[in-house]
Amino acid sequence: MKTVHYSVSGIANRKSKAQVLNALDKIKGVQKVAVDVARGTIEVQYNEPANPDSIKNCIEHTGYIIQD
């Protein structure tokens, strides 16, 4: 299993957290998602066919900005 970690701006509350969790759960291969609202981070554990690009695109299409 692989893991990616993103710093994300805009996750402010439980509703935001739920939106991201629901969106990422739809990606085939995503195993576990941890959203830390206080720190503004998302950690995703995944297997194929999920990949970092599909996960990043999903987060951005949900309306959040990934900080580099």
SEZAVO-921917 format. One record per residue (C-alpha): residue number from 1; x, y, z. Coordinates in pm, 1 decimal, decimal comma. Layout:
// residues N
> num|X|Y|Z
> NUM|X|Y|Z .
...
END
This chain:
// residues 68
> num|X|Y|Z
> 1|0,0|0,0|0,0 .
> 2|122,5|349,2|-86,2 .
> 3|61,0|674,6|99,4 .
> 4|35,7|1036,6|-14,6 .
> 5|16,6|1338,5|213,3 .
> 6|-114,6|1683,0|115,1 .
> 7|-140,2|2019,2|286,2 .
> 8|-477,0|2159,3|184,7 .
> 9|-635,5|2498,8|239,9 .
> 10|-1008,2|2544,2|286,6 .
> 11|-1090,7|2249,0|509,9 .
> 12|-1254,2|2434,7|796,3 .
> 13|-1510,9|2205,3|955,8 .
> 14|-1678,1|1864,1|964,3 .
> 15|-1879,5|1942,0|650,6 .
> 16|-1560,2|2011,6|455,1 .
> 17|-1405,1|1694,9|591,7 .
> 18|-1709,0|1489,1|490,8 .
> 19|-1703,7|1631,1|136,7 .
> 20|-1341,6|1527,9|86,4 .
> 21|-1392,1|1185,1|242,3 .
> 22|-1695,9|1112,4|26,1 .
> 23|-1519,0|1224,2|-292,1 .
> 24|-1202,6|1021,6|-223,7 .
> 25|-1403,9|710,6|-130,8 .
> 26|-1528,9|701,4|-490,5 .
> 27|-1178,0|644,6|-627,8 .
> 28|-1115,2|276,6|-684,9 .
> 29|-808,8|167,7|-489,5 .
> 30|-832,4|423,4|-208,4 .
> 31|-807,6|227,1|117,3 .
> 32|-795,4|483,1|396,9 .
> 33|-832,9|860,5|421,6 .
> 34|-730,5|1071,2|720,9 .
> 35|-833,1|1437,1|721,8 .
> 36|-687,7|1661,5|992,3 .
> 37|-902,3|1975,4|998,1 .
> 38|-681,9|2153,2|1255,6 .
> 39|-363,7|2106,8|1052,0 .
> 40|-527,3|2124,8|709,5 .
> 41|-380,8|1795,4|593,1 .
> 42|-507,2|1491,8|407,8 .
> 43|-331,9|1155,5|410,3 .
> 44|-447,9|886,3|170,4 .
> 45|-346,3|520,9|165,3 .
> 46|-412,7|354,3|-166,4 .
> 47|-341,7|67,4|-403,6 .
> 48|-366,2|46,5|-781,2 .
> 49|-554,5|168,3|-983,4 .
> 50|-555,9|484,7|-766,8 .
> 51|-254,4|711,5|-809,0 .
> 52|-132,4|1045,8|-670,9 .
> 53|-261,7|1238,6|-974,2 .
> 54|-616,9|1102,3|-947,8 .
> 55|-620,4|1170,4|-573,5 .
> 56|-487,9|1525,1|-616,3 .
> 57|-738,6|1598,0|-894,7 .
> 58|-1024,3|1468,0|-680,1 .
> 59|-928,6|1695,5|-388,5 .
> 60|-899,2|1997,3|-619,7 .
> 61|-1229,1|1922,7|-797,0 .
> 62|-1397,9|1908,2|-455,4 .
> 63|-1300,2|2273,9|-417,0 .
> 64|-983,9|2268,4|-208,1 .
> 65|-637,5|2399,6|-288,2 .
> 66|-333,0|2179,7|-241,4 .
> 67|-37,1|2377,9|-111,3 .
> 68|309,2|2284,0|-234,1 .
END
